[in-house]
């Protein structure tokens, strides 16, 4: 029986630039809040683009 010692890939393992792109595509405040509060990595990325992310959501609602 073969077992893999590799960790499963996660969104949090992506480069910060990609995390930011994901954050900027979130269409509503509830979803943005959920992802930012669920992950310290996403929270850190969010802090870098907070104003832009919030402005985008306000514009599309």
Secondary structure, DSSP 8 states (H G I E B T S, - for coil): -----S----GGGS-HHHHHHHHHT--SHHHHHHHHHH-HHHHHHHHHHHHHHHHHHHHH-
